[in-house]
Every structure is written in C-alpha cells, then in structure tokens.
Amino acid sequence: MTTFEKIKNTAKTRGMNLKQVALASGMSENAIYRYNQGVEPSGTAIKAIAETLNVSTNYLLGHTDEMNTTLSDKKVTDILDNETILAFDGMEIAEEDKEKLREYARFIIEQRQRGNK
C-alpha cells in the first residue's frame, strides 16, 4: 500500500476527506493528491498528517501495521505514585495541590470501576 493510500484509508476511517486532512495539517487543500502522482511527501508533511490523523509516521510510511505508537514509546507516569514529581508550566506543584489531584484521580478510577464513565 502506498503512502497516499494509507493516508486516504486512514482519513476515511476518521471521517475526513483528503482536503480536510490537508487543511487541518497546514497544507494546501490539494497537496495530498500530489502524493498519488509520484510526489514524495516531506518529513514535515508526513508528521503533520500523522498528527492530524492520530497515527504514527511509521504507519503512514508503511514501516508498521500499528496505527499508533506502542505504550513503551510513550512516557507513562502514575499520578497516584507519591514519588512522582508533578509540575505545571515548569514549576513544581505544591504538596497540598498534589494530594487534591491524587484524590480526583482516585475518584475517576472509582467511577470507571463502577461503570460510570
């Protein structure tokens, strides 16, 4: 499957057409159609399209069949871990505010477990 076909199929599953994807990616409305005419997309264009479609660049380029990156590629932090340093806008959050965030996280977890998503 070509990059163009990957973009087109993924856009369709996301309920978008190629013009919408192009515009949302900061490109001209017909830019993606050129990829079906032998023009290779730039790295910047592929990255923007991947972000718009919420898939990995590797998926669009045909390097993987996985649409999104694996969990091991993402930074995961447990908010309920007391050792986790919580910060916002580059400044550490006060301990009393951290506890409020943890209480809210516990509340959300409890609601999900009860089925009240």
N, C-alpha and C positions, 0 to 999 in steps of 0.2 A: 504494500500500500504506500502510495506517495505521501509526502508531507501535505500536499494540497488535499488529498483525500482524507487524511487524518483530521485536518482542520475542519473540513466540510462535515464529516461524520460527527465529530465531537460537537461542533456548533449546533447541528441538528438535534443531538440528544439534549443539548442545553436550551433548546427552544429559540435559537438565534439563527439568522441567516448570515452569510459571509459579509455583507455590507455592515451589518450591526457589529459583528466581531471586529472588523477593520476600524470602524469609527471609535468603538469602545477601547481599542488598542492604540489610538492616537495616529491612525494611518488614514490615507485617503480611502474613500468608500470602495474603490475597485482594486486596491492594492493586492488583496489576497488572490484575486482571479489571475493575476500575473504568474503566480506560482504554478498554475496549471499550463502555462505556456513556456515552461523551461527556465523561468527566472527563479533563482535560489533566494530564499528569504535570508536576511541578515540575522545575526545573533540577537541583535536588539529587537528586531521584529518578532522573532520566534518567542523571545522572553515575554514580550508584551502580549502576544496572542495567548501564550500559555497561562499567564496571569488572568487574562480576561475569561478564559475557558476553565480555569481552576484545574489545570493538569500540569504535568511536568514537561519541560522542554524535551527531555529524553523520549517521552511518549510521542510528542508531535514529530520528532525526528525519526521515529521507528526503532529506537535503541532498546525499548522495553514495551511490553504489553500492559504494564501497570500505569493507569492514568495519573495517579498521584504518587508522590514520593513516599517511601516507607516510613514508618514511625521512627526507625533508627536514624533517619536523616534529619529528623526534627529534634529540637531541644525540648525536652519534656521535664517539667518541674512539678512536684507535688505541693500544692499550696498548703496542704494540711501538715506538711513536714515542718516542725518548729525550727529546723536548721536552715530552711530555705530563706535566703535574703530576698525580701520583697522590696521593690523600688518602683518609683513612678517618676518619669521625666528626669531621670538621672539622680534622684535623691531617694535615700532610703526612707521607707515608711515607718512611722512611729509604732512602737510595740503595741500600744492600745488599739491603733487602727488595724494593725496586722491581725489582732485577735478578732476584731469585728469582721474582717474579710474571711477569716477561717470559719467563724460562726455562720456566715452567709453560705459559704461553700458546703458546710455540713448540712445546712437546711436544704440546699439544692439537691445534694446527694440523697437525702432522706425522701424528698418529694419524688425523685426519679424512681427510687426503690418502691415507693407506694404506687407508682404508675401515674402520678400527677405531673407529667412532664410539662 
